[in-house]
């Protein structure tokens, strides 16, 4: 399991395999949250990446933009978890 040391300023370096699994690149924005005593890190996709991806079907998404954001975030988290599971030794 990758580790990072916390600096005096509270900063850490995200290990390369984690960055790759989440698709995090220099300049990206990440969301950091607490969940059950654990820290969760998630890449926040710029809306420019998603612009036009639904075309005229965007109005068909139940729950609107908030639901769409939640669904996308969950899908990215699942994909990252699957990539890490494949790449990490048992």
N, CA, C and O atoms as a CHARMM CRD file, in Angstrom:
* protein
*
  360
    1    1 UNK  N      0.85100  -1.17000   0.00000 PROA 1      0.00000
    2    1 UNK  CA     0.00000   0.00000   0.00000 PROA 1      0.00000
    3    1 UNK  C      0.89700   1.23500   0.00000 PROA 1      0.00000
    4    1 UNK  O      1.80900   1.33800   0.82100 PROA 1      0.00000
    5    2 UNK  N      0.64500   2.17300  -0.91800 PROA 2      0.00000
    6    2 UNK  CA     1.48200   3.36900  -0.97600 PROA 2      0.00000
    7    2 UNK  C      1.29700   4.25900   0.25100 PROA 2      0.00000
    8    2 UNK  O      0.22000   4.30100   0.84600 PROA 2      0.00000
    9    3 UNK  N      2.36300   4.96900   0.61900 PROA 3      0.00000
   10    3 UNK  CA     2.29500   5.88400   1.75800 PROA 3      0.00000
   11    3 UNK  C      2.85800   7.23800   1.35000 PROA 3      0.00000
   12    3 UNK  O      3.58000   7.35300   0.36000 PROA 3      0.00000
   13    4 UNK  N      2.51700   8.26000   2.12700 PROA 4      0.00000
   14    4 UNK  CA     3.04200   9.61400   1.94600 PROA 4      0.00000
   15    4 UNK  C      3.32100  10.20400   3.31100 PROA 4      0.00000
   16    4 UNK  O      2.63100   9.90000   4.28400 PROA 4      0.00000
   17    5 UNK  N      4.33400  11.04800   3.37800 PROA 5      0.00000
   18    5 UNK  CA     4.67600  11.73000   4.62500 PROA 5      0.00000
   19    5 UNK  C      4.04400  13.11500   4.60800 PROA 5      0.00000
   20    5 UNK  O      4.08100  13.80200   3.58700 PROA 5      0.00000
   21    6 UNK  N      3.46900  13.52500   5.71900 PROA 6      0.00000
   22    6 UNK  CA     2.84200  14.83400   5.83600 PROA 6      0.00000
   23    6 UNK  C      3.91500  15.87200   6.15000 PROA 6      0.00000
   24    6 UNK  O      4.73200  15.68800   7.05300 PROA 6      0.00000
   25    7 UNK  N      3.90000  16.97000   5.38800 PROA 7      0.00000
   26    7 UNK  CA     4.87300  18.04200   5.62100 PROA 7      0.00000
   27    7 UNK  C      4.40800  18.92800   6.76900 PROA 7      0.00000
   28    7 UNK  O      3.29600  18.77600   7.27500 PROA 7      0.00000
   29    8 UNK  N      5.26600  19.84800   7.17100 PROA 8      0.00000
   30    8 UNK  CA     4.94300  20.79300   8.23500 PROA 8      0.00000
   31    8 UNK  C      3.67600  21.59300   7.90500 PROA 8      0.00000
   32    8 UNK  O      2.93000  21.97900   8.80500 PROA 8      0.00000
   33    9 UNK  N      3.43900  21.83800   6.62000 PROA 9      0.00000
   34    9 UNK  CA     2.27000  22.60400   6.18000 PROA 9      0.00000
   35    9 UNK  C      1.03000  21.72900   5.99000 PROA 9      0.00000
   36    9 UNK  O     -0.00600  22.21700   5.53900 PROA 9      0.00000
   37   10 UNK  N      1.12700  20.45000   6.32700 PROA 10     0.00000
   38   10 UNK  CA    -0.01400  19.54700   6.18700 PROA 10     0.00000
   39   10 UNK  C     -0.20500  19.02200   4.77500 PROA 10     0.00000
   40   10 UNK  O     -1.27600  18.51100   4.44600 PROA 10     0.00000
   41   11 UNK  N      0.81800  19.14100   3.93500 PROA 11     0.00000
   42   11 UNK  CA     0.72100  18.68600   2.55600 PROA 11     0.00000
   43   11 UNK  C      1.24700  17.26600   2.41300 PROA 11     0.00000
   44   11 UNK  O      2.11200  16.82500   3.16900 PROA 11     0.00000
   45   12 UNK  N      0.70200  16.55600   1.42000 PROA 12     0.00000
   46   12 UNK  CA     1.21100  15.22700   1.07500 PROA 12     0.00000
   47   12 UNK  C      1.36500  15.15300  -0.43900 PROA 12     0.00000
   48   12 UNK  O      0.77300  15.94200  -1.17600 PROA 12     0.00000
   49   13 UNK  N      2.16400  14.20100  -0.88800 PROA 13     0.00000
   50   13 UNK  CA     2.27200  13.89900  -2.30900 PROA 13     0.00000
   51   13 UNK  C      1.39500  12.68600  -2.57200 PROA 13     0.00000
   52   13 UNK  O      1.48200  11.68200  -1.86600 PROA 13     0.00000
   53   14 UNK  N      0.55700  12.78400  -3.58300 PROA 14     0.00000
   54   14 UNK  CA    -0.28900  11.64300  -3.94700 PROA 14     0.00000
   55   14 UNK  C      0.58400  10.67600  -4.74000 PROA 14     0.00000
   56   14 UNK  O      1.13700  11.05500  -5.77200 PROA 14     0.00000
   57   15 UNK  N      0.71700   9.43000  -4.27500 PROA 15     0.00000
   58   15 UNK  CA     1.56600   8.46900  -4.98300 PROA 15     0.00000
   59   15 UNK  C      1.13800   8.29100  -6.44500 PROA 15     0.00000
   60   15 UNK  O     -0.04200   8.38500  -6.78300 PROA 15     0.00000
   61   16 UNK  N      2.12500   8.03200  -7.29100 PROA 16     0.00000
   62   16 UNK  CA     1.90200   7.94100  -8.73100 PROA 16     0.00000
   63   16 UNK  C      0.79500   6.95500  -9.10000 PROA 16     0.00000
   64   16 UNK  O     -0.05600   7.27300  -9.93100 PROA 16     0.00000
   65   17 UNK  N      0.79200   5.77400  -8.50100 PROA 17     0.00000
   66   17 UNK  CA    -0.22300   4.78400  -8.89700 PROA 17     0.00000
   67   17 UNK  C     -1.63800   5.23800  -8.53600 PROA 17     0.00000
   68   17 UNK  O     -2.59700   4.87800  -9.21800 PROA 17     0.00000
   69   18 UNK  N     -1.77000   6.02600  -7.47000 PROA 18     0.00000
   70   18 UNK  CA    -3.07600   6.56700  -7.09600 PROA 18     0.00000
   71   18 UNK  C     -3.48000   7.64800  -8.09400 PROA 18     0.00000
   72   18 UNK  O     -4.62300   7.67700  -8.55100 PROA 18     0.00000
   73   19 UNK  N     -2.53900   8.54100  -8.43400 PROA 19     0.00000
   74   19 UNK  CA    -2.83100   9.58600  -9.42900 PROA 19     0.00000
   75   19 UNK  C     -3.25100   8.96700 -10.75400 PROA 19     0.00000
   76   19 UNK  O     -4.20500   9.42300 -11.38400 PROA 19     0.00000
   77   20 UNK  N     -2.54700   7.93800 -11.16900 PROA 20     0.00000
   78   20 UNK  CA    -2.87400   7.28900 -12.44000 PROA 20     0.00000
   79   20 UNK  C     -4.24300   6.62000 -12.38300 PROA 20     0.00000
   80   20 UNK  O     -5.02500   6.71300 -13.33000 PROA 20     0.00000
   81   21 UNK  N     -4.52900   5.94800 -11.27300 PROA 21     0.00000
   82   21 UNK  CA    -5.81600   5.25800 -11.13900 PROA 21     0.00000
   83   21 UNK  C     -6.98800   6.22900 -11.15800 PROA 21     0.00000
   84   21 UNK  O     -8.05600   5.91200 -11.68200 PROA 21     0.00000
   85   22 UNK  N     -6.78600   7.41400 -10.58400 PROA 22     0.00000
   86   22 UNK  CA    -7.85400   8.41000 -10.54100 PROA 22     0.00000
   87   22 UNK  C     -7.82100   9.36100 -11.73300 PROA 22     0.00000
   88   22 UNK  O     -8.73100  10.17200 -11.90600 PROA 22     0.00000
   89   23 UNK  N     -6.78800   9.26800 -12.54500 PROA 23     0.00000
   90   23 UNK  CA    -6.66800  10.16000 -13.69300 PROA 23     0.00000
   91   23 UNK  C     -6.31900  11.58700 -13.29300 PROA 23     0.00000
   92   23 UNK  O     -6.69900  12.53500 -13.97900 PROA 23     0.00000
   93   24 UNK  N     -5.59200  11.74400 -12.17500 PROA 24     0.00000
   94   24 UNK  CA    -5.22800  13.07300 -11.67700 PROA 24     0.00000
   95   24 UNK  C     -3.93600  13.52700 -12.35000 PROA 24     0.00000
   96   24 UNK  O     -2.93100  12.81700 -12.36300 PROA 24     0.00000
   97   25 UNK  N     -4.00000  14.74400 -12.91200 PROA 25     0.00000
   98   25 UNK  CA    -2.82700  15.33900 -13.54700 PROA 25     0.00000
   99   25 UNK  C     -2.54800  16.70100 -12.92600 PROA 25     0.00000
  100   25 UNK  O     -3.39000  17.24800 -12.21300 PROA 25     0.00000
  101   26 UNK  N     -1.38000  17.24200 -13.19200 PROA 26     0.00000
  102   26 UNK  CA    -1.00700  18.55200 -12.67800 PROA 26     0.00000
  103   26 UNK  C     -2.08200  19.57500 -13.02900 PROA 26     0.00000
  104   26 UNK  O     -2.52600  19.65400 -14.17500 PROA 26     0.00000
  105   27 UNK  N     -2.49000  20.35200 -12.04100 PROA 27     0.00000
  106   27 UNK  CA    -3.49300  21.39100 -12.24700 PROA 27     0.00000
  107   27 UNK  C     -4.91800  20.93100 -12.00100 PROA 27     0.00000
  108   27 UNK  O     -5.82400  21.76200 -11.93300 PROA 27     0.00000
  109   28 UNK  N     -5.14300  19.61700 -11.86300 PROA 28     0.00000
  110   28 UNK  CA    -6.48800  19.11900 -11.59500 PROA 28     0.00000
  111   28 UNK  C     -6.94300  19.52900 -10.19800 PROA 28     0.00000
  112   28 UNK  O     -6.12700  19.81500  -9.32300 PROA 28     0.00000
  113   29 UNK  N     -8.24500  19.55200 -10.01000 PROA 29     0.00000
  114   29 UNK  CA    -8.83700  19.82700  -8.70800 PROA 29     0.00000
  115   29 UNK  C     -9.27500  18.49500  -8.11000 PROA 29     0.00000
  116   29 UNK  O     -9.85800  17.65700  -8.79900 PROA 29     0.00000
  117   30 UNK  N     -8.99000  18.30700  -6.81800 PROA 30     0.00000
  118   30 UNK  CA    -9.43000  17.09900  -6.13400 PROA 30     0.00000
  119   30 UNK  C    -10.32200  17.48700  -4.96200 PROA 30     0.00000
  120   30 UNK  O    -10.14500  18.54000  -4.34900 PROA 30     0.00000
  121   31 UNK  N    -11.26200  16.63700  -4.66900 PROA 31     0.00000
  122   31 UNK  CA   -12.15500  16.82000  -3.52500 PROA 31     0.00000
  123   31 UNK  C    -11.65800  15.91600  -2.41100 PROA 31     0.00000
  124   31 UNK  O    -11.38100  14.73900  -2.63700 PROA 31     0.00000
  125   32 UNK  N    -11.54400  16.46400  -1.21000 PROA 32     0.00000
  126   32 UNK  CA   -11.09200  15.70600  -0.05000 PROA 32     0.00000
  127   32 UNK  C    -12.22500  15.70400   0.96200 PROA 32     0.00000
  128   32 UNK  O    -12.75200  16.76000   1.31300 PROA 32     0.00000
  129   33 UNK  N    -12.60700  14.50600   1.43700 PROA 33     0.00000
  130   33 UNK  CA   -13.70700  14.42300   2.40100 PROA 33     0.00000
  131   33 UNK  C    -13.41000  13.35100   3.44300 PROA 33     0.00000
  132   33 UNK  O    -12.55500  12.48800   3.24400 PROA 33     0.00000
  133   34 UNK  N    -14.13500  13.42400   4.56000 PROA 34     0.00000
  134   34 UNK  CA   -14.04500  12.41800   5.61900 PROA 34     0.00000
  135   34 UNK  C    -15.24000  11.49800   5.52900 PROA 34     0.00000
  136   34 UNK  O    -16.37000  11.95300   5.34700 PROA 34     0.00000
  137   35 UNK  N    -14.99800  10.21200   5.65500 PROA 35     0.00000
  138   35 UNK  CA   -16.07300   9.22200   5.61400 PROA 35     0.00000
  139   35 UNK  C    -15.72500   8.10400   6.59100 PROA 35     0.00000
  140   35 UNK  O    -14.83900   7.29000   6.32700 PROA 35     0.00000
  141   36 UNK  N    -16.42000   8.07200   7.70800 PROA 36     0.00000
  142   36 UNK  CA   -16.19400   6.99800   8.67200 PROA 36     0.00000
  143   36 UNK  C    -14.76600   6.91300   9.17300 PROA 36     0.00000
  144   36 UNK  O    -14.22400   5.81400   9.29900 PROA 36     0.00000
  145   37 UNK  N    -14.14400   8.04700   9.46300 PROA 37     0.00000
  146   37 UNK  CA   -12.78400   8.04000   9.97600 PROA 37     0.00000
  147   37 UNK  C    -11.71800   7.85900   8.91300 PROA 37     0.00000
  148   37 UNK  O    -10.54400   7.69500   9.24400 PROA 37     0.00000
  149   38 UNK  N    -12.10000   7.88400   7.64600 PROA 38     0.00000
  150   38 UNK  CA   -11.15500   7.74700   6.54100 PROA 38     0.00000
  151   38 UNK  C    -11.18700   9.00900   5.68700 PROA 38     0.00000
  152   38 UNK  O    -12.20400   9.70000   5.61600 PROA 38     0.00000
  153   39 UNK  N    -10.09200   9.29200   5.05800 PROA 39     0.00000
  154   39 UNK  CA   -10.03000  10.40900   4.12400 PROA 39     0.00000
  155   39 UNK  C    -10.27100   9.85900   2.72900 PROA 39     0.00000
  156   39 UNK  O     -9.65000   8.87500   2.32600 PROA 39     0.00000
  157   40 UNK  N    -11.17000  10.49200   1.99400 PROA 40     0.00000
  158   40 UNK  CA   -11.43200  10.10100   0.61800 PROA 40     0.00000
  159   40 UNK  C    -10.96000  11.21700  -0.30100 PROA 40     0.00000
  160   40 UNK  O    -11.17400  12.39800  -0.02900 PROA 40     0.00000
  161   41 UNK  N    -10.32300  10.82700  -1.37800 PROA 41     0.00000
  162   41 UNK  CA    -9.80500  11.76500  -2.35200 PROA 41     0.00000
  163   41 UNK  C    -10.44400  11.43100  -3.69200 PROA 41     0.00000
  164   41 UNK  O    -10.46600  10.27600  -4.11700 PROA 41     0.00000
  165   42 UNK  N    -10.96400  12.46500  -4.35000 PROA 42     0.00000
  166   42 UNK  CA   -11.65500  12.23000  -5.61700 PROA 42     0.00000
  167   42 UNK  C    -11.32600  13.35900  -6.58600 PROA 42     0.00000
  168   42 UNK  O    -11.35600  14.53600  -6.22700 PROA 42     0.00000
  169   43 UNK  N    -11.01400  12.97900  -7.81500 PROA 43     0.00000
  170   43 UNK  CA   -10.75600  13.97100  -8.86200 PROA 43     0.00000
  171   43 UNK  C    -12.08300  14.62700  -9.23600 PROA 43     0.00000
  172   43 UNK  O    -13.09400  13.95100  -9.42400 PROA 43     0.00000
  173   44 UNK  N    -12.06000  15.94400  -9.33800 PROA 44     0.00000
  174   44 UNK  CA   -13.24300  16.68900  -9.76100 PROA 44     0.00000
  175   44 UNK  C    -13.05400  17.00200 -11.23800 PROA 44     0.00000
  176   44 UNK  O    -12.15900  17.76000 -11.61500 PROA 44     0.00000
  177   45 UNK  N    -13.90200  16.41300 -12.06700 PROA 45     0.00000
  178   45 UNK  CA   -13.77900  16.62600 -13.50700 PROA 45     0.00000
  179   45 UNK  C    -14.25000  18.02500 -13.87000 PROA 45     0.00000
  180   45 UNK  O    -15.31600  18.46200 -13.43700 PROA 45     0.00000
  181   46 UNK  N    -13.45800  18.71800 -14.66000 PROA 46     0.00000
  182   46 UNK  CA   -13.91300  20.02400 -15.13600 PROA 46     0.00000
  183   46 UNK  C    -15.15400  19.83500 -16.01500 PROA 46     0.00000
  184   46 UNK  O    -15.21700  18.90800 -16.82200 PROA 46     0.00000
  185   47 UNK  N    -16.12100  20.70900 -15.85300 PROA 47     0.00000
  186   47 UNK  CA   -17.35900  20.57100 -16.63700 PROA 47     0.00000
  187   47 UNK  C    -17.07100  20.70000 -18.12000 PROA 47     0.00000
  188   47 UNK  O    -17.86500  20.25000 -18.94600 PROA 47     0.00000
  189   48 UNK  N    -15.94300  21.30900 -18.47100 PROA 48     0.00000
  190   48 UNK  CA   -15.59100  21.40000 -19.88600 PROA 48     0.00000
  191   48 UNK  C    -15.41700  20.01000 -20.50100 PROA 48     0.00000
  192   48 UNK  O    -15.68600  19.81300 -21.68600 PROA 48     0.00000
  193   49 UNK  N    -14.96000  19.03500 -19.68100 PROA 49     0.00000
  194   49 UNK  CA   -14.80200  17.66000 -20.17500 PROA 49     0.00000
  195   49 UNK  C    -16.15200  17.02700 -20.48500 PROA 49     0.00000
  196   49 UNK  O    -16.26200  16.17500 -21.36600 PROA 49     0.00000
  197   50 UNK  N    -17.16700  17.45000 -19.75900 PROA 50     0.00000
  198   50 UNK  CA   -18.47900  16.83500 -19.89600 PROA 50     0.00000
  199   50 UNK  C    -19.40600  17.61400 -20.81500 PROA 50     0.00000
  200   50 UNK  O    -20.46000  17.11200 -21.20400 PROA 50     0.00000
  201   51 UNK  N    -19.02300  18.83500 -21.16600 PROA 51     0.00000
  202   51 UNK  CA   -19.89800  19.70000 -21.96000 PROA 51     0.00000
  203   51 UNK  C    -20.31300  19.00900 -23.25000 PROA 51     0.00000
  204   51 UNK  O    -19.48100  18.51500 -24.01000 PROA 51     0.00000
  205   52 UNK  N    -21.59000  18.98800 -23.47100 PROA 52     0.00000
  206   52 UNK  CA   -22.11600  18.42300 -24.69600 PROA 52     0.00000
  207   52 UNK  C    -22.20600  16.91100 -24.71200 PROA 52     0.00000
  208   52 UNK  O    -22.69400  16.34300 -25.68900 PROA 52     0.00000
  209   53 UNK  N    -21.75300  16.24000 -23.66700 PROA 53     0.00000
  210   53 UNK  CA   -21.74600  14.78100 -23.68900 PROA 53     0.00000
  211   53 UNK  C    -23.14500  14.18600 -23.67400 PROA 53     0.00000
  212   53 UNK  O    -23.35200  13.06700 -24.14400 PROA 53     0.00000
  213   54 UNK  N    -24.10600  14.92800 -23.13600 PROA 54     0.00000
  214   54 UNK  CA   -25.48600  14.43500 -23.12700 PROA 54     0.00000
  215   54 UNK  C    -26.33100  15.03300 -24.24900 PROA 54     0.00000
  216   54 UNK  O    -27.44200  14.57300 -24.51000 PROA 54     0.00000
  217   55 UNK  N    -25.80400  16.05000 -24.90200 PROA 55     0.00000
  218   55 UNK  CA   -26.54700  16.67700 -25.99100 PROA 55     0.00000
  219   55 UNK  C    -27.91500  17.13600 -25.52000 PROA 55     0.00000
  220   55 UNK  O    -28.03900  17.73900 -24.45400 PROA 55     0.00000
  221   56 UNK  N    -28.93900  16.85300 -26.30900 PROA 56     0.00000
  222   56 UNK  CA   -30.29300  17.29100 -25.95900 PROA 56     0.00000
  223   56 UNK  C    -30.95500  16.37500 -24.93400 PROA 56     0.00000
  224   56 UNK  O    -32.11500  16.59500 -24.58500 PROA 56     0.00000
  225   57 UNK  N    -30.25800  15.36300 -24.44500 PROA 57     0.00000
  226   57 UNK  CA   -30.82800  14.43200 -23.46300 PROA 57     0.00000
  227   57 UNK  C    -30.57600  14.86500 -22.01600 PROA 57     0.00000
  228   57 UNK  O    -31.03700  14.19900 -21.08900 PROA 57     0.00000
  229   58 UNK  N    -29.85200  15.96700 -21.81100 PROA 58     0.00000
  230   58 UNK  CA   -29.51400  16.41200 -20.46400 PROA 58     0.00000
  231   58 UNK  C    -30.75400  16.63300 -19.61100 PROA 58     0.00000
  232   58 UNK  O    -30.71900  16.40500 -18.40200 PROA 58     0.00000
  233   59 UNK  N    -31.83700  17.06900 -20.21500 PROA 59     0.00000
  234   59 UNK  CA   -33.06700  17.32300 -19.45300 PROA 59     0.00000
  235   59 UNK  C    -33.72400  16.03500 -18.97300 PROA 59     0.00000
  236   59 UNK  O    -34.63800  16.08800 -18.15000 PROA 59     0.00000
  237   60 UNK  N    -33.28700  14.88800 -19.46200 PROA 60     0.00000
  238   60 UNK  CA   -33.88600  13.60100 -19.08800 PROA 60     0.00000
  239   60 UNK  C    -33.27600  12.99700 -17.83000 PROA 60     0.00000
  240   60 UNK  O    -33.76700  11.98200 -17.33600 PROA 60     0.00000
  241   61 UNK  N    -32.21100  13.60400 -17.30300 PROA 61     0.00000
  242   61 UNK  CA   -31.54300  13.06100 -16.12600 PROA 61     0.00000
  243   61 UNK  C    -32.39600  13.34000 -14.89100 PROA 61     0.00000
  244   61 UNK  O    -32.58500  14.49900 -14.52400 PROA 61     0.00000
  245   62 UNK  N    -32.92200  12.27800 -14.23500 PROA 62     0.00000
  246   62 UNK  CA   -33.72100  12.48800 -13.01900 PROA 62     0.00000
  247   62 UNK  C    -32.88000  13.10300 -11.91200 PROA 62     0.00000
  248   62 UNK  O    -31.75700  12.66000 -11.67000 PROA 62     0.00000
  249   63 UNK  N    -33.39900  14.10000 -11.24700 PROA 63     0.00000
  250   63 UNK  CA   -32.68300  14.72300 -10.14600 PROA 63     0.00000
  251   63 UNK  C    -31.81400  15.89200 -10.55500 PROA 63     0.00000
  252   63 UNK  O    -31.26400  16.58200  -9.69700 PROA 63     0.00000
  253   64 UNK  N    -31.67900  16.12700 -11.84500 PROA 64     0.00000
  254   64 UNK  CA   -30.94600  17.28400 -12.32600 PROA 64     0.00000
  255   64 UNK  C    -29.44200  17.17400 -12.17200 PROA 64     0.00000
  256   64 UNK  O    -28.88200  16.08100 -12.09200 PROA 64     0.00000
  257   65 UNK  N    -28.79900  18.33800 -12.13100 PROA 65     0.00000
  258   65 UNK  CA   -27.33900  18.41300 -12.12300 PROA 65     0.00000
  259   65 UNK  C    -26.71500  17.74300 -10.90600 PROA 65     0.00000
  260   65 UNK  O    -25.67900  17.08800 -11.02000 PROA 65     0.00000
  261   66 UNK  N    -27.34700  17.90500  -9.73000 PROA 66     0.00000
  262   66 UNK  CA   -26.78300  17.30200  -8.51600 PROA 66     0.00000
  263   66 UNK  C    -26.72400  15.78200  -8.63500 PROA 66     0.00000
  264   66 UNK  O    -25.72900  15.16600  -8.25300 PROA 66     0.00000
  265   67 UNK  N    -27.77500  15.18400  -9.15800 PROA 67     0.00000
  266   67 UNK  CA   -27.79900  13.72800  -9.33900 PROA 67     0.00000
  267   67 UNK  C    -26.75400  13.29800 -10.36000 PROA 67     0.00000
  268   67 UNK  O    -26.09400  12.27200 -10.19500 PROA 67     0.00000
  269   68 UNK  N    -26.61200  14.09100 -11.41600 PROA 68     0.00000
  270   68 UNK  CA   -25.62600  13.77300 -12.44700 PROA 68     0.00000
  271   68 UNK  C    -24.21400  13.81900 -11.87900 PROA 68     0.00000
  272   68 UNK  O    -23.39800  12.94000 -12.15500 PROA 68     0.00000
  273   69 UNK  N    -23.92700  14.85400 -11.08000 PROA 69     0.00000
  274   69 UNK  CA   -22.60600  14.95700 -10.45300 PROA 69     0.00000
  275   69 UNK  C    -22.34200  13.76300  -9.53800 PROA 69     0.00000
  276   69 UNK  O    -21.24800  13.19900  -9.55700 PROA 69     0.00000
  277   70 UNK  N    -23.32500  13.37900  -8.74500 PROA 70     0.00000
  278   70 UNK  CA   -23.16100  12.24800  -7.83000 PROA 70     0.00000
  279   70 UNK  C    -22.92700  10.94200  -8.56800 PROA 70     0.00000
  280   70 UNK  O    -22.08200  10.13900  -8.17200 PROA 70     0.00000
  281   71 UNK  N    -23.67000  10.73500  -9.63200 PROA 71     0.00000
  282   71 UNK  CA   -23.52300   9.51700 -10.42500 PROA 71     0.00000
  283   71 UNK  C    -22.14300   9.45800 -11.07800 PROA 71     0.00000
  284   71 UNK  O    -21.49600   8.41100 -11.08600 PROA 71     0.00000
  285   72 UNK  N    -21.69900  10.59000 -11.62600 PROA 72     0.00000
  286   72 UNK  CA   -20.38500  10.63200 -12.26000 PROA 72     0.00000
  287   72 UNK  C    -19.28000  10.38500 -11.23900 PROA 72     0.00000
  288   72 UNK  O    -18.33500   9.64300 -11.50700 PROA 72     0.00000
  289   73 UNK  N    -19.40100  11.00700 -10.07000 PROA 73     0.00000
  290   73 UNK  CA   -18.38800  10.83100  -9.02300 PROA 73     0.00000
  291   73 UNK  C    -18.32100   9.37100  -8.57700 PROA 73     0.00000
  292   73 UNK  O    -17.23300   8.82700  -8.38700 PROA 73     0.00000
  293   74 UNK  N    -19.47100   8.74400  -8.41300 PROA 74     0.00000
  294   74 UNK  CA   -19.50200   7.33200  -8.00200 PROA 74     0.00000
  295   74 UNK  C    -18.86500   6.44300  -9.06500 PROA 74     0.00000
  296   74 UNK  O    -18.14300   5.50200  -8.73700 PROA 74     0.00000
  297   75 UNK  N    -19.12700   6.73600 -10.32900 PROA 75     0.00000
  298   75 UNK  CA   -18.54600   5.93700 -11.41200 PROA 75     0.00000
  299   75 UNK  C    -17.02800   6.07900 -11.44200 PROA 75     0.00000
  300   75 UNK  O    -16.31400   5.09500 -11.62900 PROA 75     0.00000
  301   76 UNK  N    -16.52900   7.31900 -11.25600 PROA 76     0.00000
  302   76 UNK  CA   -15.07700   7.52100 -11.23100 PROA 76     0.00000
  303   76 UNK  C    -14.45300   6.80400 -10.04000 PROA 76     0.00000
  304   76 UNK  O    -13.37900   6.21700 -10.16500 PROA 76     0.00000
  305   77 UNK  N    -15.10800   6.84700  -8.90000 PROA 77     0.00000
  306   77 UNK  CA   -14.58900   6.17300  -7.70800 PROA 77     0.00000
  307   77 UNK  C    -14.52900   4.66200  -7.92700 PROA 77     0.00000
  308   77 UNK  O    -13.55100   4.01400  -7.55600 PROA 77     0.00000
  309   78 UNK  N    -15.57800   4.10700  -8.52800 PROA 78     0.00000
  310   78 UNK  CA   -15.60300   2.66900  -8.81600 PROA 78     0.00000
  311   78 UNK  C    -14.48100   2.27800  -9.77300 PROA 78     0.00000
  312   78 UNK  O    -13.79700   1.27500  -9.56700 PROA 78     0.00000
  313   79 UNK  N    -14.30000   3.07900 -10.81700 PROA 79     0.00000
  314   79 UNK  CA   -13.24900   2.78500 -11.79300 PROA 79     0.00000
  315   79 UNK  C    -11.86900   2.85400 -11.14700 PROA 79     0.00000
  316   79 UNK  O    -11.02200   1.99600 -11.39400 PROA 79     0.00000
  317   80 UNK  N    -11.64600   3.86400 -10.33100 PROA 80     0.00000
  318   80 UNK  CA   -10.35400   3.99800  -9.65400 PROA 80     0.00000
  319   80 UNK  C    -10.11400   2.81400  -8.72300 PROA 80     0.00000
  320   80 UNK  O     -9.00500   2.28300  -8.66700 PROA 80     0.00000
  321   81 UNK  N    -11.13200   2.40500  -8.00400 PROA 81     0.00000
  322   81 UNK  CA   -11.00400   1.27600  -7.09200 PROA 81     0.00000
  323   81 UNK  C    -10.67000  -0.00700  -7.86000 PROA 81     0.00000
  324   81 UNK  O     -9.82300  -0.79100  -7.43000 PROA 81     0.00000
  325   82 UNK  N    -11.33100  -0.21200  -8.98300 PROA 82     0.00000
  326   82 UNK  CA   -11.05500  -1.39100  -9.79800 PROA 82     0.00000
  327   82 UNK  C     -9.61700  -1.37000 -10.32500 PROA 82     0.00000
  328   82 UNK  O     -8.94200  -2.40000 -10.32900 PROA 82     0.00000
  329   83 UNK  N     -9.14900  -0.19800 -10.77000 PROA 83     0.00000
  330   83 UNK  CA    -7.77900  -0.09300 -11.26800 PROA 83     0.00000
  331   83 UNK  C     -6.77900  -0.39400 -10.16300 PROA 83     0.00000
  332   83 UNK  O     -5.79400  -1.09900 -10.38300 PROA 83     0.00000
  333   84 UNK  N     -7.03500   0.14300  -8.96900 PROA 84     0.00000
  334   84 UNK  CA    -6.12100  -0.10700  -7.85100 PROA 84     0.00000
  335   84 UNK  C     -6.12300  -1.57400  -7.47100 PROA 84     0.00000
  336   84 UNK  O     -5.06400  -2.13900  -7.19800 PROA 84     0.00000
  337   85 UNK  N     -7.29000  -2.20400  -7.44600 PROA 85     0.00000
  338   85 UNK  CA    -7.37400  -3.61300  -7.10000 PROA 85     0.00000
  339   85 UNK  C     -6.58500  -4.46700  -8.08100 PROA 85     0.00000
  340   85 UNK  O     -5.95700  -5.45100  -7.68900 PROA 85     0.00000
  341   86 UNK  N     -6.61700  -4.09100  -9.36100 PROA 86     0.00000
  342   86 UNK  CA    -5.87600  -4.84600 -10.38700 PROA 86     0.00000
  343   86 UNK  C     -4.37000  -4.63600 -10.25100 PROA 86     0.00000
  344   86 UNK  O     -3.58600  -5.55900 -10.46700 PROA 86     0.00000
  345   87 UNK  N     -3.97400  -3.41400  -9.89100 PROA 87     0.00000
  346   87 UNK  CA    -2.56000  -3.05600  -9.90100 PROA 87     0.00000
  347   87 UNK  C     -1.80400  -3.36600  -8.62600 PROA 87     0.00000
  348   87 UNK  O     -0.58200  -3.51300  -8.65300 PROA 87     0.00000
  349   88 UNK  N     -2.50700  -3.46800  -7.51000 PROA 88     0.00000
  350   88 UNK  CA    -1.82700  -3.69800  -6.23100 PROA 88     0.00000
  351   88 UNK  C     -1.64000  -5.19100  -5.98900 PROA 88     0.00000
  352   88 UNK  O     -2.53100  -5.98600  -6.28900 PROA 88     0.00000
  353   89 UNK  N     -0.48300  -5.57400  -5.44700 PROA 89     0.00000
  354   89 UNK  CA    -0.27000  -7.00600  -5.14700 PROA 89     0.00000
  355   89 UNK  C     -1.20200  -7.46400  -4.03200 PROA 89     0.00000
  356   89 UNK  O     -1.55600  -6.69600  -3.13800 PROA 89     0.00000
  357   90 UNK  N     -1.58400  -8.71700  -4.10500 PROA 90     0.00000
  358   90 UNK  CA    -2.51700  -9.27600  -3.11400 PROA 90     0.00000
  359   90 UNK  C     -1.85000  -9.52800  -1.79800 PROA 90     0.00000
  360   90 UNK  O     -2.49400  -9.99600  -0.85900 PROA 90     0.00000
